[in-house]
Amino acid sequence: MKKSLYLSLFAAGALMLSSCEDLDIKSGSQMDETTFWQTDTHLKQGIMGAYNAAKADWAFSFDFTLDQLTDLYDAQAPHSDIVRGVNFTSTSGSVQNYWTYLYEVVHRANTVIRNVQSNCGPDVSDALKQQVTGEAKFLRAMAYFRMLNFWGGVPYYDESCVISTDFQTLSNPRETAETIRGHIIDDLTDAIGSLPVKWDDADYGRATKGAAVALRGKVYLYNSEWDKAKNDFAEIVNNAATYGYALESDFDGLFRHYGTNHGTEIIFGLQGEFGATASAGLRVNSYIGSKSSIQLLGDDHMVPSPKYVDMFENKDGSKFKWSDAYPGHPENFTDAVDFRKKILRVAIDAKATTITDYLDCDTAKVNATYTATRDPRLAATVITPYSTYLGSTADMKPMMKWFVLVDATKGGSPLSAANFMTSNNQGKNAYFCRKLLPTGNLEGDWHGGTYSPYEFPIIRYADVLLMLSECYNELGDLNSAVTELNKVRARVNMPGLNSGASWLTVNTKADMTQRIRDERAYELGGEGQRYFDLKRWGILGESINDALTIYGELYYTREFQERQNTWPIPNVAIERNPNLVQNTGW
């Protein structure tokens, strides 16, 4: 509670902001709401504070970790209590942190909106005021939309709330989910009319008209308002050239934009940074980086699940089956432990520098089974056995890292990380993340260690295409649904649906529904979209299964209860606000 108070007072009282720009910022004691908002520079400083709040870990920078709560990834942190279910309560760290930091975004946005409306100096143009207000409303809508998807209805505070003076008396009751959704739609509609289609390079990353249209479409989609959602997504797709959006040809590369290297696919994203300190950028490597790949500093708390890896299709679009590549492989994954150990493990020397005995493992065949014969998005998303990864040593000299599976009884240690990635930080044989994980030293510019300079996508064009496909399918237009989804598959040279082979045929809405759900997993895994997808589809519980190692051994047990579809209101918030009512079941 003390931390929450500090953050909010910090945001509203002075807006002492760490900005991407070299701006002349006064100290907190010199700034107040009557003297600060007098120039164009002040307005830019103010809105940068709201963006910085959105970039905090527990606002949106941890979005990728939300896939830990699904069938696609397994995890230790930061959501271990929710992942396992047993200790998921109103005092869980994730629950309390998201509540605090999302409201921080709201209050910073409110501070901008209020002061732009009433305290601007006479030389600030109406056009700039409208534009900055649109950005603040976009960010406020983003925060309330996230809260809506976690908790349902929440207390609503608009720009009339002066957090620096009202914090101790905040006591609004929860609004209905429908009311909150209405506020979100209103903000995004206002933002659409206020934001530019594009920014110049110096302001890249700020919210655009297209971002607001796409987000509004997503709000409609999550509420099953298919026609309204379709109209917004079609606006983006049919005018993609005007907005400047397009699928990038290099699927792996679109997650590696940094500095002045921008692409055409990310509609709105969080901007990473370079710097000489370990705090520059987004804290990605703390959760998906192996100690043997990121200067011995990364930590693989989040690893792709065997279920996810096996979901990826063969290159011809047919379903992948281990028994096709390895006759005799049991169909039930948990029955395959001994078989998989036999075909996957090698021996290494004590220093983990060399494979000393290949045993019964054909490493080239194993690698091909994961890469050469599969949907290319698998190799771009996951570091699979006997593939390579360009990591970085402590002195930032790039080196190749092999991912091997070790038979400790034949020599070497499965826990060694000197030159091989062999097991995760729990000593389990797990896959490793590749998507979003920095490679090499980025031409000497990256010094972050556990942080990443890459831009993280919140909304991207491929997602819009798949959501448009879903709208068409729900509205009974199967052909249009197939057309939009096939655009996403064509980018990675996967055969389109209804393009010849029997296994690509789609005849019904139900068939297409499953195709869309699978395609979203192939395309968007590791980006934090899956959790909210499973919740809105009503299949979160049935999708959850126990976490397994690569071999099929039990990693840990998951527990799911229906009440987990809606998170509990944090206990600390209820203690502070007597008008808050807890969600059912908590």
C-alpha positions, 0 to 999 in steps of 0.5 A: 500500500505504501508503494502504491501511494508513492507511485501515484503521488509521484505520477500526479504531483510532479511528473518527474519522468524518465523520458526517451528524450533529453528534456529539461525537467524541473524538480518536483518542488518546482512543479505543480499543475498551474506552472508545469503545463505551459509549453509544448515541451511540458505536454510532451514530457507529461504524456511520456510519463504515461507511456513510461507507466505503461511500460512498467513490468506489471503494467504491460512489459510482463505481457509475455509471461501471461502465456505461463498461465496457459497450455503453451508455456510452463513456468516458475516465476513471476506467476508460479502461484497462479500457474499451480493454482494452489496458492492463488489468492487475493494476496497473490503478488501478480494480483496485487501488482497488476492492480497497482500498476494498471491504476498507475497508468490510469492516474497518469493518463488522467493527470495529462487529460485534466491538465491539458484541458484546463491548465495549458499555457496560451501558446499551446495549440489546440491541435497539440492539446487534442493529440496529447489528450488522444494519446492519454485516452488510448493509454487509459483505455488500454489499462481499463481493458486489461483490468476488465479482462482480469477482474470484470467490473472495477472502480472507475476514475476519470480525469476529475480524480486528482490523485495527489489529493484524493488518494486517501479517500478513493472509494468508488464502488465497482462499475459493471463490466458493461459500464467499464467497456463503454468508457473504454470504447468512448476513450478509443473513439475519441482517440481515433479522431485525435491521433495521427495516422503516423508519427515521424521517426523521432516519435516512433512508438507513440499511439496512432489512429490505427492502434486505437482502431485495432484496440477498439476492434479487440474490445468489441471482439472480446464482447462477441460484437462481431460486426463492430469488430469486423468493421474496425479490423477491416478498416485496418486491413483494407487501408493497410497501405495508408496506415503503413502496416504489412506482414514482414517477410522475416517472422523471426526478424519482426521480434528483433527491432531495436534502436532506429530499426522499425518494421511494418507489422507492429501496430503498437508496441513497447519500446526497448532501450539501449544503455550502459546499465543493466536496467536499460530495455524491457526485463525479458531475459530475467524470465526467458533467458538461459544462464548459458546464453545471456552473459550467465545472467538470464534465467529461464523461468518460462519455457515452452511446453512439450504440448505446444512444441508438438502442436506445430504442423508439418510443413505440408500442413498435416498434423505432426506425430512423433510416431511418423518420425520415430516408429514405435513412439507411444501415442500417449506422451507420458508413456514415451519417457524411456523411448524418448530418452533413448532417441534424444540423449547424448553424453558430454564431457565433465566441462560440458564442452564436447559431446563425447558419445552420441549413444543412440541419438541421431542428432541431425534427425532430431534437429530435422524433426523439430525444424526442417520438416515443421512449420518454420514458426516453431524454430523461430519461437523455440530453441529445440534440441540440437539446434543452435543459439547465438548467445553472449558471454560475459565479455559480450563476444558472441558464441554458439550455444548448443541445446543438448539432452544429456544422459548423466549416467554416460558422462557429463552433468545435465546441470552444467551450463558452461557451453551447452543449454542442458536443463532449465533453472529447476534442473528439468529437461525443458525447451527454451524460448527463442522468440524475443530472446536477444542474440549476440551483442547486437553490433556492440550496442546492447549492454543490458544482460537480463534486459532486452532492447527489442520492441515488444508487440502489444498489437500487431498486424498478423493478430488483426488478420486473425481476429478479422478471420474470427469475425468473418467465421462467426458471421458465417462468411467462411470464405473470407475467414479462410482468406484472412487466415491464409495471409498469415500462413503464406508469410511463413510458406505454410500451405493455405486452408482449402488449397488441395490436400485433404488435411487442409480442407475446412468445411464448417464454422466449427472446423474453422473455429479450431483452425483459428485457435490453433493458428493464433497459438502458432503465430502469437505464442510467447506474446501473452495473447493466449491467456485472454483468448482461452478465457474469452473462448471459455476453454481455459480450464479444459486446456490446462494440463500438468507440466511435463519435461521433454521426455514426458516426466512430471515437471509439476502439477497444475490445479484449476478451479472455475473461479480462476477465470475471474481474478480476485480483487486484491485484499489490500484494495478491499481493506482500503476501499470499503465499497469494493465487493469481492468477486464470486468464489474468492 
